[in-house]
């Protein structure tokens, strides 16, 4: 289970400054995978 906790921590750490831009970045990431 330790890897799951580490993955979650790194995910939140990398996204701590996105704030209101998080949804926009999610949409862009979803679109770029298909282009």
N, CA, C and O of each residue as an XYZ file, in Angstrom:
140
protein
N       0.804     -1.215      0.000
C       0.000      0.000      0.000
C       0.839      1.268      0.000
O       0.343      2.347     -0.324
N       2.086      1.141      0.357
C       2.926      2.334      0.474
C       3.084      3.047     -0.868
O       3.147      4.276     -0.899
N       3.150      2.318     -1.960
C       3.300      2.947     -3.266
C       2.075      3.787     -3.611
O       2.201      4.851     -4.215
N       0.893      3.313     -3.230
C      -0.330      4.095     -3.476
C      -0.295      5.416     -2.727
O      -0.682      6.449     -3.273
N       0.167      5.392     -1.482
C       0.255      6.623     -0.697
C       1.282      7.581     -1.297
O       1.051      8.789     -1.347
N       2.387      7.057     -1.741
C       3.425      7.895     -2.349
C       2.915      8.501     -3.653
O       3.138      9.683     -3.918
N       2.240      7.707     -4.461
C       1.682      8.213     -5.711
C       0.690      9.344     -5.464
O       0.706     10.353     -6.168
N      -0.171      9.175     -4.464
C      -1.151     10.203     -4.136
C      -0.468     11.476     -3.649
O      -0.872     12.579     -4.016
N       0.555     11.327     -2.831
C       1.285     12.482     -2.320
C       1.958     13.254     -3.451
O       1.881     14.482     -3.489
N       2.611     12.555     -4.363
C       3.299     13.202     -5.477
C       2.293     13.870     -6.399
O       2.538     14.970     -6.895
N       1.164     13.216     -6.630
C       0.115     13.804     -7.478
C      -0.347     15.142     -6.903
O      -0.447     16.130     -7.630
N      -0.628     15.175     -5.606
C      -1.086     16.417     -4.972
C       0.025     17.450     -4.910
O      -0.230     18.646     -5.052
N       1.239     17.007     -4.701
C       2.368     17.930     -4.628
C       2.595     18.622     -5.967
O       2.868     19.822     -6.012
N       2.484     17.877     -7.041
C       2.717     18.440     -8.366
C       1.602     19.391     -8.800
O       1.810     20.218     -9.688
N       0.440     19.286     -8.196
C      -0.706     20.095     -8.612
C      -1.107     21.135     -7.586
O      -2.214     21.667     -7.670
N      -0.261     21.445     -6.629
C      -0.632     22.351     -5.545
C      -0.790     23.793     -5.989
O      -1.484     24.555     -5.317
N      -0.171     24.204     -7.100
C      -0.249     25.592     -7.530
C      -1.223     25.813     -8.682
O      -1.359     26.941     -9.155
N      -1.908     24.760     -9.148
C      -2.807     24.922    -10.284
C      -4.025     25.755     -9.908
O      -4.419     26.650    -10.655
N      -4.617     25.470     -8.767
C      -5.771     26.226     -8.308
C      -6.913     26.201     -9.302
O      -7.421     25.136     -9.652
N      -7.319     27.394     -9.762
C      -8.461     27.498    -10.661
C      -8.153     27.016    -12.069
O      -9.079     26.801    -12.851
N      -6.903     26.840    -12.415
C      -6.530     26.385    -13.753
C      -6.604     24.872    -13.903
O      -6.425     24.350    -15.003
N      -6.863     24.162    -12.810
C      -6.812     22.706    -12.827
C      -7.779     22.115    -13.851
O      -7.409     21.210    -14.599
N      -9.015     22.619    -13.893
C      -9.995     22.072    -14.834
C      -9.562     22.313    -16.272
O      -9.691     21.428    -17.118
N      -9.044     23.515    -16.553
C      -8.574     23.821    -17.908
C      -7.438     22.903    -18.319
O      -7.399     22.436    -19.457
N      -6.529     22.643    -17.421
C      -5.405     21.752    -17.733
C      -5.880     20.322    -17.956
O      -5.320     19.597    -18.778
N      -6.910     19.918    -17.226
C      -7.472     18.581    -17.409
C      -8.073     18.428    -18.802
O      -7.877     17.408    -19.464
N      -8.807     19.450    -19.241
C      -9.408     19.419    -20.578
C      -8.320     19.369    -21.647
O      -8.413     18.589    -22.595
N      -7.298     20.193    -21.496
C      -6.201     20.217    -22.467
C      -5.499     18.861    -22.513
O      -5.185     18.364    -23.594
N      -5.255     18.267    -21.361
C      -4.583     16.957    -21.315
C      -5.435     15.891    -21.991
O      -4.905     15.019    -22.679
N      -6.749     15.952    -21.802
C      -7.641     14.962    -22.411
C      -7.669     15.111    -23.934
O      -7.725     14.119    -24.661
N      -7.630     16.350    -24.405
C      -7.672     16.587    -25.845
C      -6.349     16.195    -26.508
O      -6.351     15.622    -27.597
N      -5.254     16.491    -25.877
C      -3.934     16.231    -26.477
C      -3.667     14.740    -26.667
O      -2.867     14.374    -27.528
N      -4.295     13.890    -25.908
C      -4.048     12.458    -26.069
C      -4.646     11.937    -27.368
O      -4.205     10.909    -27.883
N      -5.646     12.632    -27.904
C      -6.301     12.168    -29.119
C      -5.770     12.853    -30.384
O      -6.082     12.428    -31.496
N      -4.979     13.898    -30.217
C      -4.499     14.640    -31.382
C      -3.144     14.132    -31.813
O      -2.575     14.636    -32.781
